[in-house]
Amino acid sequence: MKAYQKAGVDLAAADEAVEKLKPLAKRTLRPEVLSGLGGFGGLFELNQSKYKNPVLVSGTDGVGTKLKLAFELDRHDTIGIDLVAMCVNDILVQGAEPLFFLDYLACGKLLPERVEDIVSGISEGCLESGSALLGGETAEMPGMYDSGEYDLAGFAVGAVERKKLIDGKRIEIGDLLLGLPSSGVHSNGFSLVRKILKDHKLNLKDILPGTTETLGEALLTPTLIYVKPILKLLAEIEIIGMSHITGGGLPGNVPRMLPEKTPEGFVPVAEIEKSEHYNSWPELPIFSLLQQVSGLPDEELFPVFNMGIGFVICVAETNEGIAREILTKEGQPVFRIGQIVSGNKPEVCWK
């Protein structure tokens, strides 16, 4: 063990980290979990009384270069929420309830307190999404990462009844697009964010105009998790399409929920209201600043950032009122951002 430690791997620190993580995982457990943290594999028993014909839905993702800002600010307690959010929001799009989550953390030097901070965020994200933190892996790899840096990846599994699987095939002309606001930049586009910060010499400790928080705090605001309000909505009305707005923004992600043709044979187009910027939903201060200092037009920003909308649902116009009522009761703001019209190919067009 001494030889291994001289090579840069501290087994004692790894054991200490595992002990710190056990209570963080334990608080997320669901009744279906059959194993505790530390085994070779996590065990999860699917509730057969809840599903007649279940389909498992899985998703994996990371946090990207948002981690660079966490390193710079030495703040690591929220980045795990981003990790969970990126995975569970993706599988939610198809109507799946997240069941469990696994994480992978790789670092150059294992610091148990930092690992605890990171996993505390993962644990919080699991609680917010109702998923169990079933297991994970922490790898200390000296020489692979710079001092103080690490990388994160995650994997979520959910389930949905086959007949309730959402694939967009029932989308029709005239259906409405409802947007759920983002909390900020979420977890994509940070390579451009960092370039703007560097090119225009922005200080992360400066107050973001229009707010009481610093620019760094605004940028590290974790990705919102939309699971609970959407599952509540799914239990009450039919949602015919959903999209998680990540890399690619609205233009790149909304078309992913559109079928090639509607049941009537029309080609659906998502017409989104953004005349004179985006009047159908509030403009967030962080995007105002990024656009102002960079001078980049909407055509450059909308395909990169969520621009204030983190999740989009498609519903029949007759269901708009009840959808608003349910989401509002759940504390989830919602905006009517557009509708489905007929066009030449499934895409986003701007009104």
N, C-alpha and C positions, 0 to 999 in steps of 0.2 A: 504494500500500500504506500510506503514511503517513496518507492521508485515512481509509482503512478502520480503521487502528489508532486514530485519533482518535475514530472512531465507536464504538469499543469492541471491535473484533474484531482479534485478534492472529494473523496467518497464520503467523508464525515459531513461536509457541507451539504452533499446531496441527501444524506439521511436526515439532516436537520431540516432541510427544505420540505421533504416529504411529510415530516411530522407537523410542520406549520400548515401544510396544505390540507391535511385530512379534515379538520373542522370546516374549512371553506367548502369542500366538496360535500360534506355530510349535510350541510344546511340546504342543499339543492335537491336532495334525494326524493324520488317519487316512490309510491308503493310498489311499482313494478321492478324496482332495482333489487337484484338478488346478491350483489357483491359490494364490498367496500373498496376504497382506494388502496392500491398497492398490489393487487393481483396482476397476473399476466394479461388477463382480458376482463372487460367489464360485462356483467351479465344483466340482461334486461328482458323481462317476460312481457310480451305483448298482451294487453287486456282483451281476451277473446270475447268477453261479454259486451264490449264497447264496439267492436268491429265485426261485421259479417263477412266482408270481402275486402280486407285492408290492402292498400298499396303503400309501400315504404318509399319515402322521398328523402334523398340525401343531398347534402351540399357541403362544399369545402371552400375556404377562402383564407386570406391573411389580412393584415392591416396596411401593408404597403409602406411608403416612405413617410407616412404620418409618424412612424416610429422615430424618425430623425428629429422631429420636434420634441418628442418625449425625452429623447436623450439630451437634447440641448437644454430643456427646461428642468431636467431631472425629476420628472413627474411620471409615475408609472401606474397609478391606481385606477385610471379610467380606460387605458388602452385595451384592457381585456374585455370591456363592454363592447368596444368597437368590433373586436374579434367575433364575439358571439352574435352581435347584431348582423354582421355581414353574411353569416351563414344561415341564421334562423329566418331572417327576412326573405332570403332567397327561396327557401323551401315553403315558406308561408304562401308565396305567390300561387302555388298550385293547390292551395287549400289545406296543406298539411299542418297538423299540430306538432310542434317540436317535442320530441320525447327525450332525447339525450344528446350530450355534447362531449367531444373529446378535444383536447388541446395538445399542441406540440410547441415547446419552448426550447430554443437553442441559443446558447450564449458562449462567449469566450471564457468568462470567469463566473462561476456560480456564486451569487451572493444571496443567501437565504432570505434576508429581509426584502430585497428587491423582488425576488421570486414571489414572496408572499404578497407584495403590493400588486404585482401583475395578476396573480391568480385571484386576488380579492375582487378585481374587476371582472374577471371571467365568471366568478361565482355570482356576482351581482347581476351580470347579464343573463346567466342561467335562471336566476330567480325571476327576473323581469319577463323572461320568455316561457317560464314554466317547465324548462328542460332540466334534466338531471346532469350534473357534471360527473360522468360515468368513469372517467379515467383520463390519462394523459401521459406525456413523456417530457422529461426535462433532460436536456443533453448539454454537457459541458464539453466544448470543443476548442481548446486553446489553439490559436493560430488561424482559426476560421473566421473569427469576428474580432473587431477592434475592441480595445478595453472599454468596458461599460456598455457595449452594444449587444443586441440580441435580435432574434427574429421570432415571429409568432405565426402559427397556422392553426386552423381549427376545422372541425368536422361535425356536422349536425345530422341527425336522423329524425325524421318525423313520419307520421302516418295519416292517411286520409282514406275514407271509405271510397271504393272505386267509383260508385255512381255520383259521388260529390267532388271528384277530381276536377279542378278548374283548368281548362286548356284553351279557352277563348273561342271555341268552335261555335258557340251560340251567340256571339256578338252580332248585333244587327245595326243597320243604319238608324241613327237617331238616339242610340244609347248614349249615356252621359259619362264623362270622365270626371271623377272626384279626386282631388289631390290632398294628401295628408302632408303637412309641412315638415320640413327637415329642421334639425336643431342647428344646422350650420353646414360646414363642408362635408361632414360625415367622414368617410374613409377612402375617398378617391380624389384624384386630381392634385395630390400633394407635391408631385414633381413640379407642376406648374406653379403651385402656391409658393414653393421654396425658391423657384427662379424669380418670381415677382418680388419676394422678400429681399432676395440678394440684389437684384438689379436696381431696386429703388431704396435700398438701405433702410428697410423698415425694422424697427426695434420691437421685439416681442413683448417688452415690458411696458410699452406705451399703451395708453387707454384707447380702445377701439371707439372711434367717433360714434356718438349716439347711444353708447352703453356705459356701464360702470365697471366693465371688466377689461383686462388687458388683451392685447392682440393674441398673445400666447394662450391665454385661457380660452378665448373664443375659438381658436383653431383646434385646441385639444378637447373641445366639447364633444362628448361621445355620440356616436351614431344612435339615433332613436330606434327602439325596438317596437315594432307595430303589432306584435303577436296577439296580445290580450284583447285590444279593441277589435281587431279584425276577426278573431275567433268568435267573439261575442256577436259581431255583425253576421257572420256566416251561419250562426245558429238561428237567426231570425229572418234573413232574406237571402235571395239568390244573388251572388256576385258572379258575373259572367267573364270577368277578366281582371288580372292584377299584374302589376309591374313594380319591381323594386328599383328605384332610381339610383344606380351606382355609376361606375365608369361608362361613359357614353352619354350620360345625362338623359334628359327626356327624349331627344331625337334617337338615341341609340337603344333605349330600353322599352319605351312604350310600344314600338312596333313588334317586339318579341311576344306580346300577348295577342296580336292580331292574327286571325286566320287568313289564308290566301283569298278566300271568298266567304261571304256571309251565307246563311242558309238560303237567302233569296237569289244568290248568284252575283251580288255586287262585290266589288273590291273595297274593303274598308280602309279609311284613312282617319287617323286621329287628328282632328282639328283642335289645336290648343290656342287659347286666347292669350296673346302677349303683345297686343298693339301698344306701342309706346312703352317698351320694356315688357313687364308682366303684371298688368293691372288686376288680373283675376286672383292673385294671391299676394301677400305682403312681401316686400323686398327686405331681405335680411341685411343688417349693417355690414357683415363680413363680406358679402358679395358686392355691396355698394363700394366698399373700400378697394377690393381687388380690381374691380372694373375701373374705378376712378384713377388709381395710381398706374395701372398697366396701360390704360387706353385701349384695351382690347374690345372689339365689338361683340355683340350678342352671338354672332356666327362663330366666334372663337370660343366663347365661354360656355354656351349651352351644350355643346357636345362633350364637354369635359366635366362640368360641375352640375350638381342637382339644382342649383339656382333657387333653392328654397322649397322644393317639393321632393320629399324622400320616398313617397309611395303613391301609386295611382291605382284606383279601382274603377272598374267599368260596371255600371248598373243600368237597368232599364229606367227610363225617365219616371215611370210610375213608382219606382222604389227610392227616388231621391229623398223624399221627405222623411221616410222611416230610417233611411241610412243616416241622414244628418242627426236625427233625434237620438238614435242609438249611440253613434260615435260621440256626440256632445255629452251624453250622459256618462260615457266612459272617460270623459276628460280629453278626448281626442279632437282637436280642431280639424275642420274639413272645408275645402273650397271647391266650388264647381269651376273646373279649369278648361273644359272643352267638351266636345262631343264627337261621335263617329259619323263621318260623312262618306260619300261615295267618291272614289278616285281611280287612279291608274295602277297603283301598287300600295301594299300595306306600308305606311310610313307616317311620320308626323308632318303636318303642315301648320302654318301659323296664320291665325286670323288677325 
